[in-house]
Amino acid sequence: MRDGKLLAIAKRDDAGEWYLLPGGGQDMHESLHEAVRRECREELGADVIVGELLYVRDYIARHHEFAAVDDAHQVELMFACTLVGEPGVGTSPDAGQLGVAWLPIDRLDAVRLYPAALKALLTTGVRGYLGDVN
């Protein structure tokens, strides 16, 4: 987050453009902070300084709109990060990644952002365990 905006990955599907936070899986022998930095280089083309843990989310796909195409159960850790450099598309973008976007936090209701629960949380400052939310 910077200047009242959230940096997100942009994607598109049949319903239109949608957004999610940069990130992904953790490699064997890699610390959480190393994984965050690597994923940001791959998806944003920029390094980050990893800060405090803000949110923990369970994602159980069968409980959400993607149940027909996804059976994953993931635990997602969301950190505050300081961007080093300017973002673009990195060395190994997500499948279907169009680019990156700075989304105004006060207008997140106008976009499709996952997890959607972040829309309210980012404006209220509430942090912690989110549970199985979308």
C-alpha distance (Angstrom), angle and dihedral (degrees) to the residues before:
residue distance angle dihedral
M1 . . .
R2 3.77 . .
D3 3.79 133.4 .
G4 3.81 92.7 -5.3
K5 3.80 93.4 -50.1
L6 3.79 135.0 108.7
L7 3.81 119.9 -139.1
A8 3.80 109.9 -134.7
I9 3.79 141.4 168.6
A10 3.82 113.5 -108.2
K11 3.81 120.9 -138.9
R12 3.80 135.7 164.7
D13 3.79 134.5 -144.4
D14 3.81 135.5 164.4
A15 3.82 90.4 -70.6
G16 3.82 92.9 52.9
E17 3.77 138.2 -104.6
W18 3.80 120.4 -10.8
Y19 3.80 137.2 173.8
L20 3.78 141.2 -141.1
L21 3.77 137.6 171.3
P22 3.79 119.4 -89.9
G23 3.76 113.5 -100.7
G24 3.75 145.9 91.4
G25 3.74 144.1 170.7
Q26 3.75 128.3 -14.4
D27 3.82 116.4 -120.7
M28 3.80 122.6 -133.7
H29 3.83 112.1 -82.1
E30 3.81 91.1 11.3
S31 3.81 120.3 125.7
L32 3.80 118.8 -131.6
H33 3.80 91.1 -107.7
E34 3.81 91.3 49.7
A35 3.81 89.5 50.9
V36 3.82 92.3 50.9
R37 3.81 92.0 49.3
R38 3.81 92.8 47.0
E39 3.80 93.7 47.3
C40 3.81 91.1 49.3
R41 3.81 91.6 50.6
E42 3.82 89.6 48.8
E43 3.81 96.5 46.3
L44 3.81 104.2 26.0
G45 3.79 101.8 28.6
A46 3.81 88.6 -130.9
D47 3.76 137.5 93.7
V48 3.80 123.9 -118.7
I49 3.76 137.6 -157.4
V50 3.80 105.2 -130.8
G51 3.79 114.8 -133.0
E52 3.78 134.8 176.2
L53 3.78 126.0 -22.5
L54 3.82 107.3 -105.8
Y55 3.80 106.5 174.0
V56 3.79 141.4 14.7
R57 3.79 117.1 -161.1
D58 3.78 132.5 -175.4
Y59 3.78 111.6 -149.1
I60 3.79 115.2 -163.8
A61 3.79 103.5 177.9
R62 3.80 96.7 -157.5
H63 3.81 88.4 65.4
H64 3.80 94.5 56.8
E65 3.78 143.9 58.0
F66 3.82 94.0 -81.9
A67 3.83 94.7 57.6
A68 3.81 92.9 115.7
V69 3.81 92.9 58.5
D70 3.82 105.0 26.7
D71 3.80 133.4 50.3
A72 3.81 98.2 175.5
H73 3.77 128.1 136.1
Q74 3.79 109.0 -160.2
V75 3.77 134.9 173.3
E76 3.80 108.9 -146.6
L77 3.80 124.3 -161.5
M78 3.80 116.5 -161.5
F79 3.79 118.4 -160.2
A80 3.79 132.4 -170.2
C81 3.79 106.0 -117.0
T82 3.77 136.5 -173.7
L83 3.78 112.9 -136.1
V84 3.81 116.8 -129.1
G85 3.80 108.1 -156.9
E86 3.76 129.0 -10.7
P87 3.81 121.2 -51.6
G88 3.77 126.5 -121.2
V89 3.77 132.2 137.7
G90 3.78 111.6 -42.8
T91 3.77 136.3 -144.7
S92 3.80 96.1 -79.3
P93 3.81 111.3 20.2
D94 3.79 122.9 -169.5
A95 3.79 116.5 -88.1
G96 3.79 105.5 -85.9
Q97 3.80 94.1 12.6
L98 3.81 110.3 154.9
G99 3.77 95.6 -174.1
V100 3.78 138.0 -80.8
A101 3.79 132.2 -59.9
W102 3.79 137.4 -164.2
L103 3.82 104.2 -134.8
P104 3.82 118.1 -161.3
I105 3.80 105.4 -120.3
D106 3.80 92.1 -143.5
R107 3.84 90.0 57.4
L108 3.81 101.2 44.0
D109 3.81 90.8 116.2
A110 3.81 87.5 71.5
V111 3.83 94.3 60.9
R112 3.78 137.0 59.6
L113 3.81 103.1 -112.9
Y114 3.80 126.5 171.2
P115 2.91 124.3 -115.3
A116 3.80 86.7 33.2
A117 3.82 90.1 -163.8
L118 3.81 87.7 75.2
K119 3.79 90.8 70.7
A120 3.80 93.1 73.9
L121 3.80 97.2 30.2
L122 3.80 95.3 56.4
T123 3.80 91.5 55.6
T124 3.82 95.6 45.0
G125 3.80 98.7 42.8
V126 3.81 92.6 -130.1
R127 3.80 110.9 152.1
G128 3.79 138.5 -178.5
Y129 3.79 139.2 61.2
L130 3.80 111.8 2.8
G131 3.80 100.0 -175.0
D132 3.81 121.4 -149.5
V133 3.78 98.8 -24.3
N134 3.76 134.1 147.2
